[in-house]
Amino acid sequence: MNLPVGQKVAFSALTAGQRKLLRTAPSGTVEFGHERVIRRAVAPVSARLALVTAKDWKVGLERAGRFAPFCARAVLLSSTPPNHDDVLMEASFYGAGVCVYAKGKLTMLVEPQPYVRRRHTPAQWRFAEELYAQFTAP
């Protein structure tokens, strides 16, 4: 999981244990070349946005925050909260979006910050596999 995707990594930069582990990797997950290795394995899917429904905006922001390591996130409310400015400030601070669906109309109060993946982790991989399993379940 520590190898960057699609970039050449010199064998000399790896420990003996890492080199041994790479030799047992399934076919197609890494590409071996002259004194280097390239990671080819990536997660099967990626989420673009986690949309969390909530009656209370603070509860919604807390729940949406759980998705911060994996994708952009937003809270969907059924009415505009009375303390509108507090919602905008706190959601913006945490990078979460807030939208309201009422009377058949969706209104975005705060746009979610785009998610930028900085590295690949086992937790992200597991999240992607669980997401994939949900979408492919009969």
Sequence and secondary structure as in RCSB ss.txt:
>XXXX:A:sequence
MNLPVGQKVAFSALTAGQRKLLRTAPSGTVEFGHERVIRRAVAPVSARLALVTAKDWKVGLERAGRFAPFCARAV
LLSSTPPNHDDVLMEASFYGAGVCVYAKGKLTMLVEPQPYVRRRHTPAQWRFAEELYAQFTAP
>XXXX:A:secstr
  S BT EEEGGGS HHHHHHHHTS TTSEEEETTEEEE    S   SEEEEE SSHHHHHHHHHTTTTTSEEEE
EESS  S HHHHHHHHHHHT EEEEEETTEEEEEE        S  HHHHHHHHHHHHHHH  
